[in-house]
Amino acid sequence: MFKRRRSIALGIGLAGLLLILLDVLGPLRLTQAPLVLTAQSLWTMGGLHITNTLLCGVLVMLGLSLTAMVARRRLQDAPRAGSLQNVLESVLESAPAPSAGVTRPQNKSKLGRSIGLALLAYVAATNLLALLPGIGSLGFWQGTAGGRVFVPLLKGVTSDRNAVIALAACAILGIVASRIHRMATSETSVRKAARRAVPPGKRLKNALIAAGVLLLILGDVIGPLRVKEVRIELAAEELFRVGSLRVTNSLLSAWLAMAVLIVLALLGRRRLVDSPKPFSLQNILETIFELLTGFMEGIVGQKARAFFPMVCTLFLYILTMDWMGMLPGVGSLGFWSSEGGSQVFTPLLRGATSDLSTTLALAVCAVISLQVYSIRFLGIKDYGLRFIAVGKFREYFHAKAAGEKAQKSLLFRGALDLFVGVLDIFEEITKVFSFSFRLFGNVFAGEVLLLVIAFLAPYLVSIPFMVLELFVGFIQALIFATLTTAFLGKATTSETPHTSPKHNAIVHPKKSAQSERKGA
């Protein structure tokens, strides 16, 4: 099992290295990621624009209609297991189950269930269809004023704002129709009793929620702050140069985060007291340090105090950069510049951890710290033996030199240890990519999410997602610190059974025996 895991790790490391080389040297490398949130028009029928999302939606409706017709063609009382009728009946029977716990018995109606099932089937089919090969990648090139633009023939329906608004409108109309149908078919006394059961405060609350949703929809349609076009840049934009150093907007944000932490540290140690006030800066910083120290002690024990400076610095630095990216003005304040005959907006500040260069630098610092702490705790000799294990070869040639019979299996085991050492080297390299891509992917995806939400509904709707991104930023900083702590604990632990309690340093049997004789 151990050899198999090592082989899998080696394969993953080689595949990752190949992907990196293809990304750097490959002909299919993406230098820019254009994100078109609106549907592209394919052709016009009179005054109707046939877009790629509309065509995809029509195909989905045709597919669902054909599936229903085929399933109804030969209905059986006991369908075979795995048949289309059996599958559809299982889906229809299990679909209302999630809503059974939140729907009151008096609110259940066949019309509402039918509308809900239709929307569920349509949205699920469109989402699955968008994952098929060719959706979004097969199309044609079209000449525009800004150059040649690729127009996909099919595009996911739910990636179009107009389609999402239409589905939401269908859902609201379905709710209203279901309520009217239930009120029309129910008894008058039951209807009056249900109306009396609803308190006036709840009616007012529901009316305010409905009015707020209506205002958001109207503000999105006719509001002045509506986003009409979205452009996403994977690489950080250059602001100016200092000699040969390119100062980008993400680098400037990282420097500001450093300045904030330095100022907080200076203010926190300015007037140290034994009993600080409850909400003073000293008390807040000491609370953070104590909580982080206790958390690290649960992972590496007494070594936590030795690892604390490095891990705490990474945690606070990443957390500050993540949260600074959520401040007003970051990504929205900047200047316009001419590029290729068109005006391009360059933000003055950008979330530092949404730049792969920043996360890669943080990952390199973390991995280098692993090696430094490993040398400090184990020594250079035992640190080198982690990657170049020659113990079995030494035993073999020592037996040969002493004239004893040497086992040839030692050579095989020695070669295996060398191979394992090579895998350990690849493991240290892959830590850099796992650290950097995990942090970059989560933070960058959060920024894209906020951008898309602002495109769909620019008023107030983004606030809950901003709160969610604050939580995600904290989680990502904590994950980075946790993994660094765990890797530090593993890197500073000797594989030999004779260890001393201090720094887990190796105690050689010969030296310990000599010390016991001297004590005697």
N, C-alpha and C positions, 0 to 999 in steps of 0.2 A: 504493500500500500504506500509506503514511504517513497519507494523508487518511482511508483506510478505518479504520485503527486509531483515529484521533482521533474519528471519528464513532461507532465502537463504544464508546469511552470516554465520550463525551458521553451516549449512550443509557443506558449502565450508571449514570452519575452521576444522570441524571434519574429513572431507575427507582428507584435507591436513595433519592433525595429523596422520591419519591412514597410509597415504602414507609414511610419515617420519618413522614411526615405522616399516613398511614393508621394507623400504630401509635399516634401521639399523639392523633389526633382521631377515628379510625375507631370505628364502633359494635361491631366484632367483636374489640376488643382484649381479651386475656386478662389479668385482674388477678391471677389465681391459677392455678397449675398443679397440680391434684389428681392424685396418682399412686396408683392402686389396683393393687397388685401381686397381689392375690388375685382369683380369678374370681368374678363375680357370678352368683347363682342366678336363673334365669329362671322355672322352675316345678319342681314336685316330682312324681315318679311313685312312689307308695308311700313308701319311705324313701330313694329315690335323688334327689339334687339334680341337675337338669340345668342346668349352667352354660353361659355363653357360650363358654368355651374348649372344653368338651366337645362342644357343638354344632358348633363349627368343626372339631374333630378328626374328628367323624363325617362331616362333609361332605368332608373331605380323603380319608378312607378310601373313601367312595363314589366320589369322583372318580377315585382311583387304580384302584379295582376296575373301573369302567366303561372306563377307558383300556386296562387289560389285556385285558378282554373284547373290546373293539372291535379291538384289535391282533391278537388270536388268531383273529378270525373268518375272515379270508381271508389265510392265510399263503402267501407266495410264496418261491421259491428265490432270485429276483433282484428284490427290491422296488424300486419307483421311488425316485429320489432325492427326498427331502423328504417321503415318505410317513410315516405314523405308525409302521409296522413298521420302516422304515429308521432313523427317529430313535431309537426305543426300542432297537434292536439296537446302534446306535452308542453310546448311553449305557451299556448293559450291558457292552459290550466295553471301554470306556474307564474305567469306574468302578473296577475293581480295580487300574488302573495306578498310582495314588499309593501304594498299600500294597505294591506288588511289591518295592520297594527295601528295605522294613523288615521284611517277613515272610519267615521262613526257609522253605525248600521243604518241610521236614517238618511245618510248622505250617499249611500250606494245606489247606483242606477245603471241599467244596461247600456244606455246611451253614453254615459260618461266613460264606462269601461271600454266600449267600442272605440270611442275617440282616442282614449289613452293608448289602447293597443295599436291603433293605426299610426299614431305619432311615434310610438316606441319602435315599431317595425320599420318605419320610414327612416328615422334617424339612425338606427342601428345599421340598416342596409347601406345608407350613404357613407357612414363612417368606415364600414368595412370595405366598401368599394374604393374609397380614397386610398387604401393601403395597397391596392393591386398594382403590379408593375405596369408602367405606361401612363398611369393617371398623374398628370402634372409634368410628364417628361416627353410625351409624344405630342407633336404639334407642328407649327410652322413659324417661320420668321417673317416679321412685318416691319416695313420701313416707316419710321416716324421722324419728326423734326429733330429729335435728340439722338437718332441713330437707329440701328436695327434692334428690334425687341422681339423676344421669343414669346409666342402665344400658345399655351398648351391647349390641346383639343378638348380635354376633359379635366375638370378640377373638382375637388371635393365640395359638395353642396354646403356643408356646415362651415366651410372656410369663407363663405361670402356673407357679409353683413346683411344684405337684403334678404337672403334666404333664412337667416336666423331670426330676423324680425318677422318674416312671414310665418315661420313656425311658431314663434311666441304669440302672434296674433291669432293663429289657428287654435292654440291651446287656450287662450283667453276666451275666444268665441265658443270653444267646446265646453268650457266651464259654465259660461252663461247659458248656453243651450241646454246643458244637462240640468242646471238648476231650474230653468223654466219648465223643462219636461217633468221634473220631479214634482214641482209645485202644481202643475196641471193635472197630474195623475194621482196625487195624494188627496186624502180626505180633508175637508175644510177644517174640522176640529183639530186634526193632527197638525195642519199647517199653522193654525193660530197658536197652538201650544208650542210648536217649535219657534215661532216668532217671539212669543213671550219669554222663552227660555234664553234668548240672546239678550244680554244686558245692553243698555244704551251706550255705555262706555266702549264696549267692544264694537258696536256699530260705528261709532265715531272713529275708532281706531282703524277699522277696515276701510272706511271712506277716505281717511287721510292717506292710507297706504296706496289706495287706488289712484287718488289725485296725484300723489308723488310720482308714481310710475308713469302716469299720463304726462306729467310735466317733463320728466326725463326723456320720454320718447319725443315729445314736441321739441325740446331743447336740442336733442340729437339731430332732428330733421332740419330745423330752421335756425339752430344756434350759431353764433358767430365764431365760436371756438372749435367748431367741428374740424377734425383732422382729415384732410382729403388725400394725403399721400404719406406713406411711411417708407423711410430708408434706413436700413440697418447696416452699420459698419462693424465688421468683426475686428479690424485692426484699429488701434488708437490713432487719432489724428494728430499730426505735428503742429505745434503752435509756433515755436521758434527754435533757434539753434544757439548753443553756447560752445563755440569752437566746432568740434566734430560731434558734440553731444546733441542728439535730437530730444528736445523737451516736448513730450506729448501731453495731452490733457489728462490721461490716466496717471502719468508720472507726476504731474502737478498735484493731482488729488492725493497721491501717496505721500508726497512731501507735506501737504497740509495735514494729513492724518498724523504723520510724525510730529509736526509742530504742536498739534493739539495734545498728544500724549506727553510730550516734553513739558509743555506749560502746566498740564494737570499734575505731573510729577513734582515740578518745582513748587507749585502752590500747595500740594499735599504735604510736603516736608518742610514748609516754611516755618510753621509754628506747631511743632509736635507737642502733644500733651499726653499725660498718662490716661486721662478720662475725657475723651473728646465728646462733643455734643452729639446727640443722636443723628442729626442730619447734616453734620459737617462733612467736608470733603475728606478729611482724614479718616473719619468713621466709615464712610462709604468705601474708600479704597481698602481699608483694613478688612472690611467684611468680604469684599471680592477676593482678596488674597487668601483669607482663611477658608472660604468656600472652595476655591480652586485647589488649595493645598490639601484639604480633606478629600476632595474628589480624586486627586492624584495618588494620595496614600492608599486609597482603596484599590488602585491598580498596581502600583510598584512598591508599596510599603514605605520603608524608611528612606528609600532613594528619592522620594518626592522632593525633599528640600534641596537636593543637588540638582534636580531637573527643573525646579520651579522657575528660575530666571528665564531660561530659554522658552519653556512652554507658556508661561504667563505673557511674555512679550509677544509671541506669535498669536495667542488668543486675543489679547487686547488690540493688537495692530489690525488683525483681520476683522474683528468686530467693529472697530472704528471706521475702517474703509467701507465695510458693508453698509453701515448705517449712514455714513456721510453721502453715499450714493443715493439715498432717499430724500435728501434735503431739497427744498425748492431751489431751483436755479441750476442744479447739477444736471447737465444734459440738455437744458433749455436756454441758457444764457450763453451767447457766443457771438460770432461774427460771420458774415457772408464773404465768400471768395469765388472768383471765377475759375472754372475748371472745365476745359473742353467746350467752351462756348456757352456754358450754363452756370447758374449760380448755385453754389453748394454751401450748406450751412455747416459750420465747424463749432461744436460746443467748446466752451472754455474749460469746463470741468466734466469729467466722466468717472463713473464708478471704477475705482482702481482694480478691484477684483473681477470686473467684467472684461479685463484685458488679460489675454493668455500670458503675455510677457511678465506681468506682475505675479500671477499665481505660479508660473514656472520658477521665478526667482525665489519665491517663498518656499517652494518645494525643494529647490537646491539647498537653501539655507537649512531646512529641516534635516535633509539627508546628510549634509556635511556635519551637522551637530551630532547625528547618530555616530558617525565615525570618530569624532573628537571625544565624545563621552566614552565610547567603547575603548579607545586607547587609554584614556585616563583610568578607567576602572580595571581593565584586564592587562594593560601593558602592551607594548608593541609586539612582543613575541607571540602572546596568545591571540592578539588581534589578527596577526598575519596567519596564524594557524586556522582561523575561521575560514579563510579562503584558499589557503595552500596547505592542506593537511598532508604532511609527509611522515607522520608517525609510523605507519605501517611499513613504509620503505626503510625507515631507520631501524625498525626491529629486524627486518629481513637481512639487511646488510651488516648489522651488528652481530647477528647470529652467524653469518657467513665469516666475518672477521674473527670470531671467537672459535671457529672450527666446529660449531654445533650444527645440528640439522635444522635448516630453515624451511618453514612451510611455504610452498609456492602460492598458497592461497593468500598470503600476505601481499603479494604483488597485485593480485586481482582486487583485493580490498583496498589497497593503496590507490590504484587507478580509479576505483569507484569513489573514494574520498576526494580525489582531485576533481572528478566530474561533479560531485556535489558542491565543491568549492566554486566551480564555474557557475553552477546554478545560483549559489548565494550571491555572486557578483551580479548576475542578471537580476536577481531579486532586488538588490539595492538600486539598480538602475530603474527598474519598473516602478519603484516607490516614487520616484520623481514624477513620472507621468500619472500615476494614480492620484497623488496629492494634487497636482496642478489641474488636471482635467476635471476632477470631481468638483473642486471649488469653482473653477471657471464656468463649467457647464450649469451648475445650479444658479449662480448669481446672474449669468448672462441670460438664462432662460427666464428668470424673474423679471429682468428688465424688458425682455421681449413681451412677456405677459402683460406688464403694465402698459406698454406701448399699444398693444392690441386692444386692451380694455379702453384706453383713452380714445382709440379710433372708433370703437363700437359705441361708447357712451361717454362723452367727455365730462359730464357733470356728476359729481358725488359718487358715482359707481366705483371709481378707482380707489376710494378711501379704504374699504375693507381689504382689498388686495394689497394696499400699501402696508397695512397692519400685519397681514400675513407675511409679506416680504421682510418686515422687521424681525419676525419670529424665525424665518428661514435664515436670515443673516446670522442670528445668534446660534442657531443649530449648526450651521456650516463652520463657524469659528470653533464651536465646542467639538465637533467631529475632528477637525484638523488638530486641535490640541490633544484630544483623546488618542488618536492614532499615533501622534508623535510620542506621547507618554508610553504607550504600549510598545512601540518599536524601540524606544530608549531602554525600557526594562528588559526586552529581549536581547538587545545588543550588548548590554552590560552584564549579562548573566553568563558565567562560564559553564561549559558543558562537562567539565571534570567534576567528580564528586567531592574533592577536597577543596572547600571554600572557607574563607574567613568571613565573619559577620560584617566587617567593615568593608564597604564598597564591593563586597562579593569578590574580593581578590583571591587569587589562587594561592594555596598553601602547599608547598612541595613536601612529600612525606619525609624525605631525608632531612630537610631543614627542621621540621617539627620534631623529629627524633633527637637531633642534636640539641635543640633547645630544652627538651625534657631531661637529657643527661646533665646539661649545665645546671638546671634547676635542682636536680637531685644532688 
